Amino acid sequence: MSLSPTQRRYLRSLAHDLRPVILLGNKGATEAVAKELGQALDIHELVKVKLSGGDKDERQAQIAFLAGQTGAENVQEIGHIVVLFRRNEQDPKLALPR
């Protein structure tokens, strides 16, 4: 599912007050972290993730891995924080604008 610019703007506004749910450590993005992120996305649909240190290329690789493993959309990246969204088809929590 690709998000429209209006939907991205709406999700960014919702994510502003959120605290990071997933914090990556020294090992970075692993299968276990992707599994936990998948569970958090099932519950919340919109999740903030704080990435581990490193250069920009390393953070981009972590984001690509997590989004690919969970099927989530990257809504926003600011520094070491990324906001991911995945619609829960059985029990949607957020109503997206068209």
C-alpha positions as a Markdown table, in Angstrom:
| # | Residue | x | y | z |
|---|---|---|---|---|
| 1 | Met | 0.0 | 0.0 | 0.0 |
| 2 | Ser | 1.5 | 3.3 | -1.0 |
| 3 | Leu | 0.6 | 6.4 | 1.0 |
| 4 | Ser | -0.5 | 9.6 | -0.6 |
| 5 | Pro | 1.1 | 12.9 | 0.4 |
| 6 | Thr | -2.0 | 13.8 | 2.4 |
| 7 | Gln | -1.9 | 10.5 | 4.3 |
| 8 | Arg | 1.8 | 10.9 | 5.1 |
| 9 | Arg | 1.2 | 14.5 | 6.4 |
| 10 | Tyr | -1.7 | 13.2 | 8.6 |
| 11 | Leu | 0.4 | 10.3 | 9.9 |
| 12 | Arg | 3.3 | 12.6 | 10.7 |
| 13 | Ser | 1.0 | 14.8 | 12.7 |
| 14 | Leu | -0.2 | 11.8 | 14.7 |
| 15 | Ala | 3.4 | 10.6 | 15.3 |
| 16 | His | 4.6 | 13.9 | 16.6 |
| 17 | Asp | 3.5 | 13.1 | 20.2 |
| 18 | Leu | 4.5 | 9.5 | 20.1 |
| 19 | Arg | 7.5 | 8.1 | 22.0 |
| 20 | Pro | 9.8 | 5.5 | 20.4 |
| 21 | Val | 8.4 | 2.0 | 21.0 |
| 22 | Ile | 11.4 | 0.1 | 19.6 |
| 23 | Leu | 15.0 | 1.1 | 20.5 |
| 24 | Leu | 17.8 | -0.5 | 18.5 |
| 25 | Gly | 21.0 | -1.4 | 20.4 |
| 26 | Asn | 24.5 | -2.2 | 19.3 |
| 27 | Lys | 23.5 | -5.1 | 17.1 |
| 28 | Gly | 21.2 | -3.0 | 15.1 |
| 29 | Ala | 18.2 | -4.4 | 13.2 |
| 30 | Thr | 17.9 | -8.2 | 13.7 |
| 31 | Glu | 15.3 | -10.8 | 13.0 |
| 32 | Ala | 14.1 | -10.6 | 16.7 |
| 33 | Val | 13.7 | -6.8 | 16.5 |
| 34 | Ala | 11.8 | -7.2 | 13.2 |
| 35 | Lys | 9.5 | -9.7 | 14.9 |
| 36 | Glu | 8.9 | -7.3 | 17.9 |
| 37 | Leu | 8.3 | -4.4 | 15.5 |
| 38 | Gly | 5.7 | -6.5 | 13.6 |
| 39 | Gln | 3.8 | -7.2 | 16.8 |
| 40 | Ala | 4.0 | -3.5 | 17.7 |
| 41 | Leu | 2.6 | -2.5 | 14.3 |
| 42 | Asp | -0.2 | -5.1 | 14.7 |
| 43 | Ile | -1.2 | -3.3 | 17.9 |
| 44 | His | -0.6 | 0.4 | 17.2 |
| 45 | Glu | -0.3 | 0.6 | 13.3 |
| 46 | Leu | 1.9 | 3.7 | 13.7 |
| 47 | Val | 5.3 | 3.2 | 15.5 |
| 48 | Lys | 8.4 | 5.3 | 16.2 |
| 49 | Val | 11.7 | 3.5 | 16.1 |
| 50 | Lys | 15.0 | 4.9 | 17.5 |
| 51 | Leu | 17.8 | 3.6 | 15.4 |
| 52 | Ser | 21.3 | 2.7 | 16.8 |
| 53 | Gly | 24.2 | 5.0 | 16.1 |
| 54 | Gly | 26.2 | 4.9 | 13.0 |
| 55 | Asp | 26.4 | 6.8 | 9.7 |
| 56 | Lys | 23.5 | 7.6 | 7.4 |
| 57 | Asp | 24.1 | 4.6 | 5.1 |
| 58 | Glu | 23.9 | 2.2 | 8.1 |
| 59 | Arg | 20.7 | 3.8 | 9.3 |
| 60 | Gln | 19.2 | 3.6 | 5.8 |
| 61 | Ala | 20.1 | -0.1 | 5.7 |
| 62 | Gln | 18.4 | -0.7 | 9.1 |
| 63 | Ile | 15.3 | 1.1 | 7.9 |
| 64 | Ala | 15.1 | -0.9 | 4.7 |
| 65 | Phe | 15.6 | -4.1 | 6.6 |
| 66 | Leu | 12.8 | -3.3 | 9.1 |
| 67 | Ala | 10.4 | -2.0 | 6.5 |
| 68 | Gly | 11.1 | -5.0 | 4.3 |
| 69 | Gln | 10.7 | -7.6 | 7.0 |
| 70 | Thr | 7.4 | -6.1 | 8.4 |
| 71 | Gly | 5.8 | -4.8 | 5.2 |
| 72 | Ala | 5.6 | -1.3 | 6.8 |
| 73 | Glu | 5.7 | 2.1 | 5.0 |
| 74 | Asn | 8.3 | 4.6 | 6.0 |
| 75 | Val | 6.4 | 7.8 | 7.0 |
| 76 | Gln | 9.2 | 10.0 | 8.2 |
| 77 | Glu | 12.9 | 10.0 | 9.1 |
| 78 | Ile | 14.5 | 12.6 | 11.3 |
| 79 | Gly | 18.0 | 11.9 | 12.5 |
| 80 | His | 18.0 | 8.6 | 14.4 |
| 81 | Ile | 14.2 | 8.4 | 14.6 |
| 82 | Val | 12.0 | 6.7 | 11.9 |
| 83 | Val | 8.2 | 6.5 | 11.9 |
| 84 | Leu | 6.7 | 3.3 | 10.3 |
| 85 | Phe | 3.1 | 2.6 | 9.4 |
| 86 | Arg | 1.3 | -0.7 | 8.6 |
| 87 | Arg | -2.5 | -1.0 | 8.3 |
| 88 | Asn | -4.0 | -3.7 | 10.5 |
| 89 | Glu | -6.5 | -5.2 | 8.0 |
| 90 | Gln | -8.6 | -7.1 | 10.6 |
| 91 | Asp | -8.9 | -4.3 | 13.2 |
| 92 | Pro | -7.9 | -0.9 | 11.7 |
| 93 | Lys | -7.1 | 1.7 | 14.4 |
| 94 | Leu | -6.4 | 4.8 | 12.3 |
| 95 | Ala | -8.8 | 6.3 | 9.8 |
| 96 | Leu | -6.7 | 7.7 | 6.9 |
| 97 | Pro | -7.8 | 10.6 | 4.8 |
| 98 | Arg | -8.1 | 10.0 | 1.1 |
